[in-house]
């Protein structure tokens, strides 16, 4: 049986920590930043974690 390929796009966007949590970057930081407040943009620098509902799907994409 052939090996399952990992999803290259997911591999670049997510990191699986040893604890099993999946780390991701915050959304909304690419464009249209002029109308967003400085505090909002500062908060968007921080990374976040994927919700429990999405964890299984993303682990399959990242780990293959």
Secondary structure, DSSP 8 states (H G I E B T S, - for coil): -------HHHHHH-EE-TTS-EEEE-SS-SS--TTS-HHHHHHTTSEEE--HHHHHHHHHHHH-
